[in-house]
Every structure is written in C-alpha cells, then in structure tokens.
Amino acid sequence: MEEKQKGMWPLVEKYYQDYGSRARELKKDGIKFMGYICSFVPVEIIRAAGFVPFRIRGNVHEPITKGNTQLETIACPFMRSCFDLSFKGHYDFCEGVIIPHACDSMTRSYSVWKYSLGLPYSHFVNVPHTVNAASLQFFEAELNTFRKSLGRYAGKEINTAEIAQAITAYNQLRKKVKALYELRKTNPPLVSGTEMAKLLTVTAGLPVEEANLLCDQALDQLPQRTAPSDKKFPRILIDGACIDNIDLVQLVEESGASVVADDLCLGMRDFWPTTDVDQDPLKALSRRYLEKLNCPRTFRQSPGGSLSDDLQARFGDMGAHIKEFGVDGIIIYVYKYCDPFGFEVSARKAYLSSLGVSILYLEDEYSAGTIGRLRTRIQAFLEMMG
C-alpha cells in the first residue's frame, strides 16, 4: 500500500525503530520525562505533575547482557530486557522510574531498579489484587500517596484540576485509538496489525498531545485507503501480556492471516477503558486502573460463583471482541516465567473453546531469535483453520 510511505507513517517508523529519539529531542528543549513500566501506572498523575510519561520497553533484538549481572535469569525475560536497556543507558533521559505491584517480577525487582540505576526519583505503586469496595478505597489512598510523592519531587502540589485535565487528554487518545480499531473490522482490514502495533508502541513514548495528533492523522488517512486485496484471510486475535515489539504480529500476518484484534497491554486491554469524568479524579482513576483493566494479575469472581460465571467475569471482554471483530482464531502468547498469564492458560482455553474459535498456545522467550522458530507452528495453525 503506497499510503504507508506517506503522511505520518514515516514518522511512526522513525520513532518505532529509534524508540526514545523524540524524548531526547524534547529534553533539549527542557521537557522532562518520567519512566514507568506496565499499564497499572496512572499516567494521568505523571502528566499532571508536569512530566511526560515514558513507557519503558524492551527490545527482542538486543541480547540481555548487563541486566543479567543484577537480575536472576529466572525473572520474567520482558522485565530483564527493560532493565537491561535502562542499565545500559538507553533511557537516561528519564528522571526516574515508577513500577507498580503488577507481578512478582516487577515487585521483587523494584529495589534493584532503585539502587542500581541511581535515579533521582523512584516510586512503587501498590496495586491491590482484588476488586471490591475495600480494595478500591485502599487504591485511591495509594494513588494519593503517589500524587504527593511525585509532587514533592516536582516541587509543586498536584491539584485535582490538573489531574482532571490529564484525564481528558488521555481519554481523547483512547477514544481515537478505539476509532482506529474500528477500521480493522472490515474484511480485509484497512490497517494491518503490524501498523497498529507500531503506532501504539510509539504513542507510549510521546507527549499525549503528540500522540493525539498522530492518531488524528491516521484517522484522516486510513479511511481513504482502498482494501489491499479482495482475498479474505483468517482473522486472528492475539492474547498475551506486554508484546511491545511487532515481530510476532508481523510473523502471523506474513504467514497469511489478518491480526484484527488483541488482548494485550499495549493494545485493547490498555486503550479500551476510559476514565470516568463525573466523579473525583483520584476515585475515577482508582476505578479505571483496578476495575476496568482486565489483567490476570487481578482476581475477579462473579457474584454467582459458578465456573461459567467466573470465566465470563474474567474473559468476557475478550469474548465480546471475538464477536465484534469477527475473529476466527486465537493465538495465546505467553512469555516464559510469566506466572500470572501462565496460570490462566487452562481457564482461558476452556472459555475460548466454549466460543467455538480455534486456539494456538505458544510459550516463548522474549527474543527475536526464538520468535522465528514459531513460524512453522503458526503456519500449520492457519492451514488447519482452512
């Protein structure tokens, strides 16, 4: 498609290939960046404090070397890659790092990040693992503690009006991303999964105003595309944790499928939920990040208590996406040593099987070298689907 070479796509390609390059440019103009890991960090509070939230990502193409001298090798390979790049100075434009209580690898490695990198600021956000009135109340208080801590470092008091403004800006971004997903409902889709993955990865390292502008440009250009082919390909949803490199999505599409939806941290799981604007900002943020982000690290149980009810409470959003986007098959992609997702595989497969979709389960390292070995299994899965 010739459109890929026009408009905003060269900029997306540049920022994807050299992640952090825009941050280095803006830092020269006095813009301050604050690093964070995981979707459970409330970026709205970081923005309200006067920093640009910068999502630290790994790189499947760069071997983990220096990071292995500080973190044990049985830790999550994604976390080790993120730490390795940080330890090597790739993200030295960030003034600090914020890590949430998302999984054991994040929780147990926080002290290593704090003491090994020698950053001016660091903070651990304690996120409850259950969703009820008490946990929401606790999390709201925890976010207030974070607000005060970051405010002291920034030398200002972060008021509710500033948080509300940040909520509005990020709600706009999430709504625009959702509009872009709508373009993937056509058969064939007007935007590929690879393009979408690049765009969403790039937005995580930009000021929210620039991310909104990129999405505006995409929404202007993409509907004008003509379908790349009349041939219909199997429509795939990729389910997993933080896939912040395009290699898997690209491999699936090169093998003869269309990746039309996902249940990923840098995808629908993070961008679909918005924050309510009709209540106190901290209370609204506590509900968005604890109640609306449907991640395996958070325990969910239906009031009914039956197995089918529990599965619906945990995976019902994925079932809705399958129906809405006309999904034919699911690829569950789990990193080695990722316990929150690994423990849920059997339950996820049971729920998805009840919907009548084909399922392929893959466990892999966080490395481009191992992703290539999955090609045969993915191709066989697509052939089996007919």
C-alpha distance (Angstrom), angle and dihedral (degrees) to the residues before:
residue distance angle dihedral
M1 . . .
E2 3.77 . .
E3 3.81 91.3 .
K4 3.79 89.5 72.6
Q5 3.78 89.1 71.1
K6 3.79 94.2 51.8
G7 3.77 138.8 70.0
M8 3.78 117.7 -2.5
W9 3.81 98.4 -9.4
P10 3.84 96.7 86.4
L11 3.81 87.9 52.7
V12 3.81 91.2 49.5
E13 3.81 89.5 49.3
K14 3.80 91.6 50.0
Y15 3.80 94.5 49.3
Y16 3.80 91.8 44.3
Q17 3.79 95.3 50.6
D18 3.82 92.3 44.2
Y19 3.78 101.0 33.2
G20 3.78 108.8 -166.1
S21 3.80 95.8 25.3
R22 3.81 92.0 113.9
A23 3.80 90.3 49.8
R24 3.80 90.5 54.0
E25 3.80 90.0 50.8
L26 3.79 93.1 50.1
K27 3.78 94.1 44.2
K28 3.81 88.4 64.0
D29 3.82 86.3 60.8
G30 3.79 91.8 53.5
I31 3.81 98.3 -97.5
K32 3.81 111.4 147.6
F33 3.81 123.3 -140.5
M34 3.79 129.9 -158.6
G35 3.78 119.5 -161.7
Y36 3.77 123.3 -138.3
I37 3.79 139.3 172.2
C38 3.79 127.9 -142.5
S39 3.80 134.5 13.1
F40 3.82 91.9 -91.7
V41 3.81 92.8 76.3
P42 3.85 108.5 96.8
V43 3.80 101.8 -125.5
E44 3.80 89.9 -172.8
I45 3.81 91.1 71.0
I46 3.80 91.4 48.7
R47 3.80 89.9 51.0
A48 3.80 92.0 47.1
A49 3.82 89.3 54.1
G50 3.81 90.2 59.9
F51 3.81 98.8 -101.3
V52 3.78 130.5 116.1
P53 3.83 108.3 -121.8
F54 3.81 108.4 -126.8
R55 3.79 117.5 -166.6
I56 3.79 110.1 -140.8
R57 3.78 110.9 -136.7
G58 3.78 135.6 -178.8
N59 3.77 130.5 -126.6
V60 3.80 121.2 -126.6
H61 3.81 88.8 -162.1
E62 3.81 96.4 58.6
P63 3.83 118.9 74.1
I64 3.79 116.3 -125.2
T65 3.81 105.2 -115.1
K66 3.81 117.7 140.2
G67 3.78 91.1 31.3
N68 3.79 91.6 63.0
T69 3.81 89.8 62.3
Q70 3.82 89.5 65.1
L71 3.82 106.1 27.8
E72 3.79 125.4 52.4
T73 3.78 113.8 -112.6
I74 3.82 94.4 -122.1
A75 3.80 88.9 67.9
C76 3.80 118.2 103.4
P77 3.84 108.2 -68.8
F78 3.81 90.9 -138.6
M79 3.81 91.8 56.1
R80 3.80 91.3 44.9
S81 3.81 90.5 52.7
C82 3.81 92.0 49.3
F83 3.81 90.4 49.4
D84 3.80 92.6 44.1
L85 3.81 92.5 55.4
S86 3.80 91.1 45.4
F87 3.81 91.5 48.3
K88 3.81 89.0 51.4
G89 3.81 90.8 54.3
H90 3.80 99.5 -108.4
Y91 3.80 90.7 133.6
D92 3.80 99.7 34.1
F93 3.82 89.9 130.2
C94 3.83 88.2 74.5
E95 3.78 116.0 94.8
G96 3.76 93.4 -150.7
V97 3.77 147.7 -19.4
I98 3.80 131.6 -109.9
I99 3.80 118.8 -160.1
P100 3.82 125.9 -177.1
H101 3.79 131.5 -148.5
A102 3.78 92.5 -101.7
C103 3.80 104.0 130.1
D104 3.81 138.2 -9.7
S105 3.81 93.4 -97.2
M106 3.79 90.9 56.9
T107 3.78 95.1 41.1
R108 3.80 96.9 46.4
S109 3.79 94.6 43.2
Y110 3.81 96.1 50.4
S111 3.82 93.2 91.7
V112 3.82 89.7 50.7
W113 3.81 90.8 54.0
K114 3.79 91.0 45.9
Y115 3.79 98.0 50.3
S116 3.82 102.0 29.5
L117 3.80 98.4 50.8
G118 3.79 97.6 42.0
L119 3.79 92.9 -144.7
P120 3.82 120.5 177.0
Y121 3.82 90.9 -125.1
S122 3.78 136.6 25.9
H123 3.77 133.3 161.2
F124 3.79 136.6 -177.9
V125 3.82 115.6 -145.2
N126 3.78 110.6 -151.1
V127 3.82 105.9 -143.7
P128 3.84 117.2 -171.5
H129 3.79 118.9 -125.2
T130 3.80 96.7 -139.8
V131 3.80 133.2 61.8
N132 3.80 113.8 -134.7
A133 3.79 139.2 108.7
A134 3.81 94.1 -82.4
S135 3.80 95.1 48.5
L136 3.81 91.8 47.4
Q137 3.80 89.8 51.3
F138 3.81 90.6 48.8
F139 3.80 92.6 48.1
E140 3.79 92.6 49.5
A141 3.82 88.4 55.0
E142 3.80 89.9 47.0
L143 3.81 91.2 52.9
N144 3.79 89.0 50.3
T145 3.80 88.9 53.4
F146 3.79 89.0 50.8
R147 3.81 90.8 48.3
K148 3.81 91.2 53.6
S149 3.81 93.5 44.5
L150 3.79 94.4 50.5
G151 3.79 90.7 42.5
R152 3.81 91.2 55.8
Y153 3.80 90.2 52.0
A154 3.82 91.7 46.8
G155 3.80 90.8 47.6
K156 3.79 94.5 -122.9
E157 3.78 142.5 87.1
I158 3.78 110.6 -107.8
N159 3.80 104.7 -138.4
T160 3.78 128.8 -159.0
A161 3.81 92.9 -109.7
E162 3.82 90.9 60.1
I163 3.80 91.3 48.2
A164 3.80 90.1 48.7
Q165 3.82 90.6 52.3
A166 3.81 90.3 51.0
I167 3.81 90.3 48.6
T168 3.80 89.7 54.6
A169 3.81 92.3 50.1
Y170 3.80 94.1 49.7
N171 3.79 92.6 43.4
Q172 3.80 87.4 56.1
L173 3.81 90.6 52.0
R174 3.80 93.2 49.1
K175 3.80 92.4 48.4
K176 3.81 90.8 51.1
V177 3.80 91.4 49.4
K178 3.79 88.8 50.7
A179 3.81 89.0 52.3
L180 3.82 88.8 53.1
Y181 3.80 89.9 53.1
E182 3.80 87.9 56.0
L183 3.81 87.1 66.9
R184 3.80 88.6 62.3
K185 3.80 92.8 63.1
T186 3.80 93.1 78.5
N187 3.79 118.4 91.9
P188 2.97 105.3 -99.7
P189 3.83 96.3 22.8
L190 3.81 119.7 -121.1
V191 3.81 92.1 -133.2
S192 3.78 124.7 40.3
G193 3.77 125.0 -127.9
T194 3.80 89.2 -118.0
E195 3.80 92.5 55.8
M196 3.79 91.5 46.5
A197 3.80 92.4 49.1
K198 3.80 90.9 52.1
L199 3.79 92.8 48.7
L200 3.81 95.0 48.7
T201 3.80 92.1 46.2
V202 3.79 90.7 51.5
T203 3.82 94.0 49.4
A204 3.81 89.5 58.5
G205 3.80 90.0 67.1
L206 3.81 99.6 44.1
P207 3.79 136.0 80.0
V208 3.80 107.3 -91.5
E209 3.83 90.5 -115.4
E210 3.81 91.3 58.3
A211 3.80 91.5 43.6
N212 3.81 89.2 53.3
L213 3.80 90.1 49.7
L214 3.82 92.4 51.8
C215 3.80 90.0 51.1
D216 3.81 90.9 48.1
Q217 3.80 89.7 53.7
A218 3.80 91.1 48.1
L219 3.80 91.2 49.9
D220 3.81 89.3 51.3
Q221 3.80 95.1 48.9
L222 3.80 107.6 34.0
P223 3.84 100.0 60.4
Q224 3.82 87.9 57.5
R225 3.78 91.8 61.0
T226 3.74 121.6 107.1
A227 3.79 115.5 -132.1
P228 3.83 108.9 -85.4
S229 3.79 92.2 -133.4
D230 3.77 141.3 -3.1
K231 3.80 89.7 -133.4
K232 3.80 114.9 106.5
F233 3.79 116.1 -135.0
P234 3.82 129.1 -166.3
R235 3.78 108.9 -82.1
I236 3.79 111.1 -128.9
L237 3.80 134.8 -166.2
I238 3.81 115.9 -159.8
D239 3.78 115.5 -147.6
G240 3.79 123.7 -167.6
A241 3.78 147.5 88.2
C242 3.79 128.8 -65.9
I243 3.81 105.4 -21.4
D244 3.79 99.0 175.3
N245 3.82 97.9 164.1
I246 3.80 125.5 69.5
D247 3.81 97.0 -134.7
L248 3.81 98.9 100.8
V249 3.81 94.6 43.0
Q250 3.79 90.4 46.6
L251 3.81 91.3 49.3
V252 3.81 91.9 52.0
E253 3.80 92.1 49.5
E254 3.81 93.1 45.2
S255 3.81 87.2 53.2
G256 3.79 91.1 61.0
A257 3.81 108.7 -86.2
S258 3.79 139.0 107.1
V259 3.80 115.5 -126.1
V260 3.80 99.7 -147.7
A261 3.81 103.2 162.3
D262 3.77 142.6 10.1
D263 3.77 146.3 -168.8
L264 3.81 97.8 -141.8
C265 3.79 138.7 133.8
L266 3.81 90.9 -118.5
G267 3.77 91.6 43.8
M268 3.78 141.2 37.5
R269 3.82 94.8 -19.3
D270 3.80 91.0 61.9
F271 3.81 103.6 28.1
W272 3.82 100.6 41.3
P273 3.85 99.7 67.4
T274 3.81 117.2 72.2
T275 3.79 128.2 -166.0
D276 3.79 120.5 -105.4
V277 3.80 113.0 -114.2
D278 3.80 99.5 -165.6
Q279 3.82 97.0 77.4
D280 3.81 141.4 48.1
P281 3.85 107.7 -52.1
L282 3.82 96.2 -126.6
K283 3.79 91.9 47.0
A284 3.81 89.7 48.5
L285 3.80 91.7 49.3
S286 3.80 91.9 49.2
R287 3.81 89.6 55.0
R288 3.80 94.2 45.7
Y289 3.78 97.0 49.5
L290 3.79 98.7 37.6
E291 3.80 104.5 30.1
K292 3.81 104.5 28.5
L293 3.83 102.0 39.0
N294 3.78 101.7 83.2
C295 3.81 104.0 -154.9
P296 3.84 126.7 151.3
R297 3.80 89.8 -119.8
T298 3.82 88.4 72.0
F299 3.81 116.9 72.2
R300 3.79 114.4 -131.3
Q301 3.77 126.9 -176.6
S302 3.77 128.9 175.0
P303 3.80 120.5 -124.6
G304 3.81 89.0 -121.4
G305 3.79 92.8 62.4
S306 3.83 98.8 -149.9
L307 3.80 120.3 129.0
S308 3.81 93.5 -114.9
D309 3.82 90.5 49.5
D310 3.80 91.3 49.8
L311 3.80 92.0 49.3
Q312 3.80 89.8 50.7
A313 3.82 90.9 50.5
R314 3.80 91.5 50.4
F315 3.79 101.7 38.5
G316 3.79 106.3 16.8
D317 3.80 92.9 107.8
M318 3.80 89.6 58.4
G319 3.79 89.6 49.5
A320 3.80 89.3 53.7
H321 3.81 91.0 50.9
I322 3.81 90.8 50.3
K323 3.79 90.9 55.6
E324 3.79 96.1 39.9
F325 3.82 95.7 49.9
G326 3.79 97.8 37.2
V327 3.80 93.8 -118.0
D328 3.80 118.0 -168.4
G329 3.78 100.0 -176.0
I330 3.81 143.7 12.4
I331 3.78 128.4 -139.3
I332 3.81 111.2 -160.7
Y333 3.80 106.8 -159.0
V334 3.80 117.5 -171.7
Y335 3.79 129.1 176.8
K336 3.78 118.1 -127.9
Y337 3.82 111.6 -96.2
C338 3.83 91.4 18.2
D339 3.79 96.2 134.9
P340 3.84 100.2 178.2
F341 3.81 91.8 57.7
G342 3.80 95.6 32.0
F343 3.79 93.1 57.0
E344 3.82 90.9 52.0
V345 3.79 99.2 50.9
S346 3.80 96.3 96.6
A347 3.82 92.7 47.7
R348 3.80 92.1 45.9
K349 3.79 91.3 50.0
A350 3.80 91.2 48.6
Y351 3.80 92.1 52.3
L352 3.81 94.9 44.1
S353 3.81 92.1 46.7
S354 3.80 88.7 56.2
L355 3.81 87.7 59.8
G356 3.79 92.4 56.3
V357 3.81 98.2 -119.1
S358 3.80 125.3 136.5
I359 3.82 115.3 -107.2
L360 3.80 133.5 -155.4
Y361 3.81 118.1 -174.6
L362 3.80 118.1 -157.7
E363 3.80 128.7 -179.3
D364 3.78 114.2 -167.3
E365 3.77 147.8 160.6
Y366 3.80 121.2 -106.1
S367 3.80 93.1 -103.2
A368 3.79 137.6 107.4
G369 3.80 88.3 -138.4
T370 3.79 92.6 63.6
I371 3.82 95.8 39.9
G372 3.80 89.4 65.3
R373 3.81 90.4 59.5
L374 3.80 89.6 62.6
R375 3.80 93.8 65.5
T376 3.81 95.7 93.2
R377 3.80 93.4 49.4
I378 3.80 92.4 48.0
Q379 3.81 92.6 47.7
A380 3.83 91.1 49.0
F381 3.81 90.0 49.6
L382 3.80 91.9 52.0
E383 3.81 92.0 46.6
M384 3.80 90.1 50.8
M385 3.80 88.8 55.3
G386 3.79 88.5 57.9
